[in-house]
Amino acid sequence: MSPVVRPTRHSIICEAAPNKKADSAAKRARQAKKRRVYNKARKSEVKNRMKKEYELDGIEWTKVDFEDHQECLDLFEKKPIGLISLLDGDSNFPKATDLTFANKLKQHLSGNPCFKGEKGGAFGICHYAGEISF
């Protein structure tokens, strides 16, 4: 009779683990897409319901169109090359100066239409309120 070989925890190989990450990332992407579609439909539904209620109550209203300010938001918040990320990185560098920071801004943010380059030691950002110098 041959001896029974019991697997040890080191002898068990799990091949599903590498694919699990890819599957979960794809699953999260599908779920995010579903949420965006649902939220968009929900907002439309709420707007239509409010419009009907206003009409029933005799309230006059006009539709307000809002501009998309995503480019301006990306200018500040996008990682790793947003203004805040660049400032955070530069502030941790001991030999950083205003000039090195301004150069980094020009180098990384010049492609954003909201960034208005350096003007006399300052840079400008154009957003809904107009152009602001910093």
C-alpha positions in Angstrom: 0.0 0.0 0.0 1.3 3.4 -1.0 1.4 6.2 1.6 -1.2 9.0 1.3 0.3 12.3 0.3 -1.4 15.2 1.9 -1.0 18.6 0.2 0.7 21.2 2.2 -0.2 24.8 2.0 2.9 25.4 -0.1 2.0 22.7 -2.6 -1.4 24.1 -3.4 -1.2 26.4 -6.5 -4.1 28.7 -7.2 -4.1 29.8 -10.8 -7.4 31.8 -10.5 -5.8 34.7 -8.5 -4.2 36.6 -11.4 -7.4 36.5 -13.4 -9.4 37.5 -10.4 -7.9 41.0 -10.4 -8.6 41.6 -14.0 -12.1 40.2 -13.6 -12.8 42.4 -10.6 -11.5 45.5 -12.4 -13.7 44.8 -15.4 -16.6 44.1 -13.1 -16.0 47.5 -11.3 -15.9 49.2 -14.7 -19.2 47.7 -15.8 -20.8 48.6 -12.5 -19.6 52.2 -12.7 -21.0 52.4 -16.3 -24.3 51.1 -15.0 -24.4 53.6 -12.2 -23.6 56.5 -14.6 -26.4 55.4 -17.0 -28.8 54.9 -14.0 -28.0 58.3 -12.5 -28.4 60.1 -15.8 -31.8 58.5 -16.3 -32.8 59.2 -12.7 -31.8 62.9 -13.0 -33.9 63.2 -16.2 -36.8 61.5 -14.5 -36.6 63.9 -11.5 -36.4 66.9 -13.8 -39.5 65.8 -15.7 -41.4 65.2 -12.5 -40.4 68.7 -11.1 -41.4 70.3 -14.4 -44.9 68.7 -14.2 -45.3 69.8 -10.5 -44.3 73.4 -11.3 -46.8 73.5 -14.2 -49.6 72.1 -12.0 -48.8 74.6 -9.3 -48.7 77.5 -11.8 -45.0 78.3 -11.1 -43.2 79.9 -14.0 -39.7 78.6 -14.6 -37.0 78.6 -17.2 -34.5 76.0 -18.0 -30.9 76.8 -16.9 -28.1 75.4 -18.9 -24.9 74.7 -17.0 -21.5 74.6 -18.6 -19.2 71.6 -18.0 -16.2 72.8 -16.0 -14.4 69.5 -16.0 -11.3 70.9 -17.8 -10.9 73.5 -15.0 -11.4 70.9 -12.3 -8.8 68.7 -14.0 -6.4 71.6 -14.0 -6.6 71.7 -10.2 -7.3 68.1 -9.2 -6.0 65.7 -11.8 -3.3 63.3 -10.6 -0.4 63.2 -11.1 -0.2 66.4 -13.0 -2.8 68.7 -11.5 -1.9 72.0 -10.0 -2.4 70.7 -6.4 -0.3 67.6 -7.0 2.5 69.7 -8.6 2.4 72.1 -5.6 2.4 69.2 -3.1 5.4 67.7 -4.9 7.3 70.9 -5.1 6.6 71.8 -1.5 8.4 68.6 -0.4 11.4 69.4 -2.5 13.9 71.5 -0.3 15.4 73.5 -3.1 12.2 74.4 -4.8 11.5 78.0 -5.7 8.7 80.0 -7.2 10.5 79.9 -10.5 10.8 76.1 -10.5 7.1 75.8 -9.6 6.2 78.2 -12.4 8.3 76.2 -14.9 6.6 72.9 -13.8 3.2 74.5 -14.3 4.1 75.7 -17.8 5.5 72.3 -18.7 2.6 70.2 -17.4 -0.4 72.4 -17.7 0.1 74.5 -20.8 -2.1 72.1 -22.8 -5.1 72.9 -20.6 -7.2 75.7 -22.1 -8.0 77.0 -18.6 -4.3 77.6 -17.8 -3.1 81.1 -18.8 0.7 80.8 -18.3 3.0 83.1 -16.4 2.4 86.9 -16.3 4.8 88.9 -14.3 5.6 86.3 -11.7 2.0 85.1 -11.6 -0.1 82.6 -13.5 -3.7 82.8 -14.6 -6.6 80.4 -14.5 -9.7 81.0 -16.5 -12.9 79.6 -15.1 -16.6 80.5 -14.8 -15.8 83.8 -12.9 -13.3 84.9 -15.5 -9.5 84.9 -15.5 -8.0 84.9 -12.0 -4.2 85.6 -11.4 -2.3 83.8 -8.7 
